[in-house]
Amino acid sequence: MKENSLSFLGSTKNFQQAQGVIFGAPFDGTTSFRAGARFAPANMRENSYGIETYSPYQKRDLEEIQFFDAGDLEIPFGNPEKALDLVENFTQKILDHKKIPIMLGGEHLLTLGSVRALFKHYPNLHVIHFDAHADLRDNYLGEVLSHATVMKRILDFLGNHKIYQFGIRSGEKEEFTLAKTCTFLNPFNLKGIGKILPQIQNIPLYITIDLDVLDPSIFSGTGTPEPGGVFYHELQDAIMQLKGLNIVGFDLCELSPHYDSSGVSTLVACKVLRECLLSFLK
């Protein structure tokens, strides 16, 4: 893979050295409220220079971590099927080299592409899902491929009891009913992380973080802000509790940077990514 001229925190690691590979998926073609998530990957790279590579929380530095930033995929507008295929194929390419895919969305539907590729490699794949929204609708306005249906599409092939949902505080009644029988649902907060740790040891895990799980008072730069969310330190603590598990891929999505003119939301996203890299890569 080619070097990317603008990389997250100026990473200078090459592809061969890397354990994890970052790539951007700038697509928001099914966004139902406020579009703009396609601008997030580039905006995160540009603003990442505002944070340190060192985490005093984990006493580790990104300079000790082997990750490569492959830049953004070229995704055509208005074609979610094509967007998913491109994400799936690129994720597959990363997996073929025995590396961990790290996707920066873009909208949440794109997670489906990464999970499809990982499921081919890991038939017992489980997904940990941080979000304000259940995303378990079977369709949204008649469309089965939507950021509002992504977890239902994943549930369709992953199977019941392999998705763990945290922070959920919005959705249709039918979504919450479905979650009661088909997923592990921890609504409103992230306090149930400790409960699932014993049952997911050694299981291949994909972590998807829809950043609107954060309260809009600290993260207003998102397409569907939902009051009543968690705060930064709660999300960071949850991420750090997952350290040491068999994490085979992860993503951050749904930052829409231009809805927060202060730039704080982007810096929060960058810091979340830093802590994920330090927690999930060896």
Buried (B, 14 or more C-beta within 10 A) or exposed (E): BEEBEEBBBEBEBEBEEBBBBBBBBBBBBBBBEBBBBBBBBBBBBBBBEEBEBBBEBBEBEBEEBBBBBBBBBEBEEEEBEBBBBBBBEBBBBBBEEEBBBBBBBBBBBBBBBBBBBBBEBBEEBBBBBBBBBBBBBEEBEEBEBBBBBBBBBBBEEBBEEBBBBBBBBBBEEEBBEBBEEBBBBBBEBBEBBEEBEEEBEEBBBBBBBBBBBBBBEBBBBBBBBBEEBBEBEBBBBBBBBBEEBEBBBBBBBBBBBBBBEEBBBBBBBBBBBBBBBBBBBE
